[in-house]
Amino acid sequence: MKIKKGYVILLIVLVLSCLVSAADKITVWLTGHSNEEIAIIRSLTETTFTAQTGIAVDFSNLSWSDFENRFLMAAASGDAPDVGGAGTLFLPELGVRGALIDLTKMPGFQEVFNRAAPNFYRALQYKGLTFGIPYTASATVAFQRDDILKEVGIKSINTWDELKQVLPKLQAKNSNFTLQWFLSDTVYSDVNMFMWQHGADDYDPTLTKSGYDSPECIAGFKEYAELYTKYKIPKEAPVFQSFVKGELAIVLQSPGFYQNLIQAAPQLTGKWSMVEVPGTYNTGKINNTTVAGAPSAIGIFEASKKKNQSWEFIKWLTDERTQIEIASQIMTKIKGALFLPTNRDAVTKINLNKEATVVFAKALNNGNCSIYGLVAPRNRRRYLQMAAQKAILNGVDPEKAIREAADEHNAEIKKKQVEYDRYIKRLLEQQKK
């Protein structure tokens, strides 16, 4: 049977167009966004990134509850996306196993790296290798009821010692203070803040031993626990309602609390402000280190055949103009939402009150995030949660509780060093190359 020449040409054109389309499309899995946020990111990608580069992007949105299993299964099966967006401490776990590439080898890496505060990368690096680039930011800041503080003769609180002095006055007026996470499984963020302000960390500098039994960590943990046991701050509370009612005069919260107050508590206009968290005198000056970093970061899978296209997407997503536009659209289209850029040049240019963006920028630049070690984050969180519960609920001496956490941590570190030994040797060989 003869096939007309025109049909053959048309068939060839169709096949070639399909091949070109496939060559210029990457798959991107992100984690934890709302459907509205993903729709905004997808639309902006199509109208700017794809329009400029010709690279199409196929997005999937994973939930926080199962993203780890999804990525691990994808990596094991070889059916992984080109780009994966997940919790920051999880990306090095994939990277150490060989599932993600070391981004330091990509062209223009240093310029992209410098867009975010250096401490963001503590959660994304191991042995000098970088497995992800942060693209969303968060930081713990303090919200205070200025009207209530004025009643007790206080304008602002700069240190934990100052807070301890004013707490009895606040409590006499049926008001109080809260840390951010109470005794939940995220209590490690509160504990970390006190550790860092005292000069401690989760690991020793070699990442081969726990840092929980260092004198600095013990001092920080004691101060943390005594806020509950000695100074009687609440172990749980409906934070927003209590702040509005005045039952809480000072609270530590994430940036989203700012939008909640603006949107849902107009009656408090002019009665509250947002400031840095209290600090600790350390080496002659106040250390206001807070918890700051990226809830999400993105890396490139080793199995991807489109690494260069994937890198172009990462560069675009973390660009100043892109981050400002994402923030603008999310805050305009989703009532009460807030997108805080990781790009340092973008933070103070988003559509928020200038004083607020300055506080956010300072918290991000001066903040810290958990350092990656071989022990899975979920285990480390459990050690600190159990130590907090022992000291605060069961009356165990705080030093004893945190030393027990160190013992558990050290035991798990030794196990992981054996489990990851072959991976680490391979990483070190890659570094030499």
N, C-alpha and C positions, 0 to 999 in steps of 0.2 A: 504494500500500500504506500503510495506516494504522499509525502507530507509537503505542503506548500512551503516555499522558502520563507514567506512572511510569518507563518506560525512558528517556524524554527527560531527565527530571530526573536520573536516575542517571548518564546519559552526561555531562551538564553538570557534575555534582559530580566525576566522575572526571577530566574535562578540567581543571577548575579546580584540583583537588588536584595534578595533574601540573605545572601551571603554577606553583603556589605552591612545590612541591617544588623545581622547577628554579630558581626565583628565590632560594631560600634555600640553595642549594648552591654551594660554591666548590671549585675545583680547586687543589691545592697540590702542587708538585713539590719534594721535598727531595733532598739529595745526600749520599751516603756513609754512611748509617746501615745497621746490620745489620738483618736481618729482624725480630729480636727487639725492637730499639729502635723500629722503625716500628710494630710491633704495640702496644707500650706507649703510644706517642704517639697512635696512632689510637684505642685504647680510652679513654684519658683524655680525648681530644677529644670523643668521643661522650657520655661520662658527665658531663662538666662543661660544656665550651664549647657543644656543640650543645644539651644539655639546658637551658642557661641562656638561650641566644640564639635557638634555633630554626634556626641556620645549620649545615647539614651540610657535611662536608669530605670530598672525595675525594682521597686521597693517592696519589702515585706516588713511588718511590724510585729515584733515578738513581745510577749509579756514578761514582766520581771519574775513571774513564778516559774517559768520553764525555759528561759533563754539559755541557761547553762547546758541543760540536756540537749537542746536543739543544736547548739553550736558544737558540742562534743560529738554528737551523732553525725553531724554533717562532716566534721573533720575526719572521723574514723571511716566514713563511707566514701570519702572523696567527692561527695556531692555538696560541696560547700559554696557559699556565695563568693563573689569577688571581694566585696567589702563587708566587714562585720562590725556593727556598732553594739557595744555592751558595757556593763559596769567595768570601770577602769582596772580594778585588781584582777578581773577575770582574763583580760587580754594577755597579760604576761603568762598566765597559766597555759593558755593556748600556744603562746609563742615559744615557751620553754620546751613544749612537746613537739615543736617543729611545725605547727599548723599555721602560724602567722609568720610573715617575713619581718626582718629587721629593717625598719624604715630609714635608718641612718644612711643607707646606701642609695636612697632615692634622690634624684636631682633636685637641688634647692631645699634639701631637708632643713638646714639650719635656719633659713628664713621662716619656714613654716613652724619649726620648733619654737622660735622666739616670739611667736604670736601670743602664746599663753605664758603665765607665770611659771618659772622653772620648777617650783615645788609640785606643780600638777603632775610632773613626770615621775615623781617618786613611786607612784602607783602603776606606772606604765613601762618601767625599765628593769632590766636585770643583767648584771655583768656587763654593763655598758651598752647593751642592746635596747632599742626602743621599739615596742610592739604596737603602739597606738598613738593617735593624736587626739587631744580633748576637743570637744565641740560644744558641750553644754557646761555651764558653770553653776556653782552654788557656794554659799558661805554662811556660816553662823554669825549673826549680828545680834546686838541687844536692842530691844524696844523698851522704852521707859515712859511711864506716865509722868510727864513733867509737872502736872498740877498736883499730884500726890506727893512727889518728891519735894516740891516747894513747901508743902504743908509741914514737912519735917525738917525744913531748913537745908535741903540738899539740892544742888543744881545738877550735878552729874557724879557718877561713880567711876573711878578710873582703875581701882584695884580690888582684888578680893578682900583685902583687909578693910578697905573702906566699906565694902558691901556688908561685911560681918558687923561692923560698927552700927550701921544704919538698920539692919534687919530687926532688932528689938523694937525700934521706933515704928517701923512699918507694921510689924505684927501687932503692936498695941493699937494700931488703927485698922486692924482686921485686913491687912494687906500683906503681900509676901513677894518672893522671888522664885523663879523656876529655871532650872537647866532645861535643855531642849528635849532630852530623850527619856527622862525618868528612869525606870529600871527595865526598859524594853530591850530587845535584842540589838538595838542600835546604840546602847549605852556606851559602847566603845568610843563613839565620837566625843561624848562628854569627857570620858576618862582621858582620851588622847590629848585633848586641849590642855588639861592640867599637867599631863606628862611633858608635853612640849614646852610649856611655859617654865617648867622647872629644869629643862635641858635634857629630858629623857626621850627615849623612842621605843618602838615595839621590839626592835632587834638591836644587837650591838652593831658596830660599824661593819663587821665582816659578814653580817647576816647569817652567822652560824650559831648564835646563841640568843636567847630571849633577853630583852632589855627590861623586863618587868621587875627583876630583883635588883636593879641598880638603885643606889641611894636616892638619886633624883626622881626616879619613878615612884619609889615608895613614898617620898615626901609629897609628890603630886597626888597620888592615890589617897593618901591620908586626908589631904585638904579637900579633895572631892567628897570623900565619904562623910567627913565631919559636917559638911553643909547640911546633910540629911540628919545625922545622928545628934549633933551638938547644936546646930543653928536652926533646925526644924523647918527646912524648906519642904514643900509637899512632895510626896512620892508619886502622886498622880493628880491631875486637874484638867478640866476642860479649858484649855489655855485661852482661846479666843474670847469666850464668854467671860472668863474671869478677868481678863485684861480690860475688857470693855466695862465691866462692873466695878473695876478698881480693886478687886480681890487679889490681883497680882499687879504690882507696880512696875516690876521689871521682869522681862522674859527673854530668854535666848531662843531665837528661831531662825529659819531659813528665809531667803528673800521673798518667797511667796506670801509670807505674813504681811509684808508691806502692802501688797495689792489687796489683800483681804481687808485690812483696815481702811484703805482708801475707798473701796467699793461698798463695804458692809457696815462701816461705823462712822458715817459722816458727822455724827454728834460729837465725836472726839476730835474733830478738826482743831488744830492749835493746842491740843492738850497732851500730845505725845511727840516723841522724836526717836530717831534711829541712830545708834552710836556704836562704837567698837565694843567688843566684849571686855569685861574687866580683865586686868592683867596682873602679873606677878613681878615683884622686884627681883631682878636677876642680873648680876654683875653691874649693879649700880644704876640700872634703868628699868623702866616698866616693859615687860614682855607681854604684848597683847596678842600673841599668836592664837589664831582661831582655827576652826576646822573649815577648810576651803579646798575646792578642787572640782573635778569634773564628775558628775554622776554618770556621764556617758562619754566614750571615746571610740574612735574607729580605726581599724587596722585592715591590712590586706592579707588574704589567705594565700598560703604557699601554692595551693592547687590552682589558683587563678591563672588563666592564660591572658589576662588583660590587666597586668599589673600597672602599666603606664597609664592606661585610661582610668584605672582605679585611683592612682595617685593624683591625677588631674582633678578628679571629683573631690578628694580629700582637701587638696589645695583650695578649690573653689569654696567648699563648705566652711572652711575656717578663715576665709578672707574677710577683711574688715567690712566691706560693703555688703557681702552676703549675710554676715552675722547681724548687722544692723537691720537689714531688710527682713530677715526671719523674725527678729525680735519685734519689729514694728508691726508686722502682719499678725503675729500671734497675739500681741497685746491689744490690737485693734479689733480683731475678729472674734477673739475668745474672751469673754468678759471675766475679769479677775485673774487672767493668766499672766505669767511673767516668764520671759525667756532671757536669761542672763548669759551674754556671750563669754566665751573663753578668750576671745581676741581682746587683748588689753587696750588696743586703740579704739575698739568699738564700745566698750563698757560705758564710758562717760558720754557717748553720743546717742544712746537709745532714748526713746521718748518717755523719760521719767523726770521727776523733779531733780534738778542739778545737785542739790545737797544729798539726795538719796544715792545717785550714781557715784558720787565721790566716796561715800561710805562703803558702797559695794566694791569699788575699785581698790580702796585701801585694804579691805578685808581679803580680797582675792590676791593682792600682791604680797600681803604680810601673812597670809594664812598658810596652812600646811595640810597635807593629806597623808593617809596611811602609806607606808612604804611597802613595796611588794617583797615578800619572802616566800619560801617554798610552801609554807603552811597555808592551806586554803583559808580565805577570809572568814568563812562561816565558822571555822574552828577557833580562830583567834577571837572572834566576837563572842563566842560562847565562853571562853576562858575569862574574859573581862566581865561579862554579864554575871557569871557565877560568883566571881570575886566580889562584885558590887552587892549582890544579893546576900552573900555571907556576911559582909561587913555591915550592911545597912539593915537587913531584916533579921539576921540571926545573931547579931552582936559579936561576931568574930572580930578579933583584932585586925584592923586594915592591913598591917604589915604581914601578918600571917596569911591573910586571904590572897594578897597580891603575890606573895612568894609561892603559894600553892599554884597560882595561875602560871607563874614562871616555870615551875617544875613540869606542868602539863605541856606548856609551850616547848620547852627544851626536849621533852620526850618525842613530841611530834616532829620537831625539826630534824632530829636524828633519823627518824623513819623516812622522812621526805628526802634527806640527803642520799640515802640508799636508793630510794625509788627513782629519783631524778638523776642519779649519777651519770648514766649513759647520755641523757639529754644534755647535761651540763658540759660533759666532755666534748660533745658535738658542737655546742655553742662556742666553746673556747677555741675549737679548731676553725670555726667560721670566722671568729674575730681575727685570727692570725692571717687568714687569707685576705 
